[in-house]
Amino acid sequence: MDPLTLFALANGAVSAVKAGCKLYKDIKGAAGDIKEVLTDLDQQFAKLHPPEKPATVEQKNTLVKEKNRVIELNRRDGETSGIYTEIGEHLGVYYDNYHKCMAIFEEEERRSKNEIYTGDASLGKRALQRVLMRKQLEKMGTELREIMVYQSPPELGALHTEVEEMMGVMGKQQKNLIVQQMKRHELEERKRKQKSHQLHINILIGIGVLIVCCSVGLTLSYVVEDRIKKYPQYGTGWIPKNQSQQQQEVQKQIYIGR
């Protein structure tokens, strides 16, 4: 699991929760008697723009847009249950990836104390990355609490509390599973490197044996060829003829000559 990917997922979930909370709050604010809401908007507009200070065309258009927005939100009152569920799901995604990141950070910090790091990034750079990401994740959590508990309808504050408590318990369970998974991956990676190293050694040994065999063969071939040139009486074969074989060859040539 890559912490950067988990961080991106958590960040996306926070953005989705913020957007959902705003939409939920707007719809709830426009719910009820739409006539009263629209009348209140007209009264507020009239106070801001009395006859002696008439509103501009742009200001009137802004009022019309706001009234249309309120009407549209009022029509969507039945969607709040679905939005509520989506907010809970995105909130769960944030805490899920938050706890995964924390577990990975803690395991990396533990390993850095007992193992020699051989990666591309320096230890200082990786440690700084962990600190910055941890602070950003915690800041996201603080923003969510502020929005859902203090700036949204009470039911969203209760939702935040429930999800936070539930994911806190699940986060501890995930931490153990993630640590076990990282250790298994580490063991598998060590075995893979050992196999690769042994294969490399075997290849080098095989190449060495092949070079030795070729060298010996070429040397023997040179020796035999040199022996044939200098001592043709020993024959042209790889194995030189002994004295008995030489005598038989001489007698055979004498017989053929007759």
Residue pairs with C-beta under 8 A, 6 or more apart in sequence:
1 100
1 104
1 178
3 101
3 104
3 105
3 129
3 130
3 133
6 97
6 100
6 101
6 104
7 97
7 101
7 133
7 136
7 137
9 93
9 97
10 93
10 94
10 97
10 98
10 101
10 137
10 140
11 140
12 93
13 90
13 91
13 93
13 94
13 97
14 90
14 94
14 140
14 143
14 144
16 86
16 90
17 87
17 90
17 91
17 94
17 144
17 147
17 148
18 143
18 144
18 147
20 83
20 86
20 87
20 90
21 87
21 147
21 148
21 151
21 152
21 156
23 83
24 80
24 83
24 84
24 87
24 152
24 153
24 156
25 151
25 152
25 153
25 156
26 69
26 73
27 73
27 74
27 76
27 77
27 79
27 80
27 83
28 80
28 153
29 73
30 37
30 70
30 71
30 73
30 74
30 77
31 74
31 77
31 80
32 74
34 70
34 71
34 74
37 70
37 74
38 67
38 70
38 71
41 63
41 66
41 67
41 70
42 63
45 55
45 63
48 55
49 55
49 59
55 63
84 155
84 156
84 159
87 148
87 156
87 159
88 159
88 163
91 144
91 148
91 159
91 160
91 163
92 163
92 167
94 140
94 141
94 144
95 163
95 164
95 167
95 168
95 171
96 167
96 170
96 171
96 174
98 137
98 140
98 141
98 171
99 167
99 170
99 171
99 174
99 175
100 174
100 178
101 133
101 134
101 137
102 134
102 137
102 171
102 175
103 171
103 174
103 175
103 178
103 179
104 178
104 182
105 130
105 133
105 134
106 175
107 178
107 179
107 182
108 126
108 130
109 127
109 130
112 123
112 126
112 127
117 123
117 126
119 126
121 129
144 160
145 160
145 164
148 156
148 157
148 159
148 160
149 156
149 157
149 160
149 161
150 157
220 238
224 238
227 234
227 240
228 234
228 235
228 236
231 240
233 241
233 246
234 240
234 241
234 246
235 241
235 245
235 249
241 249
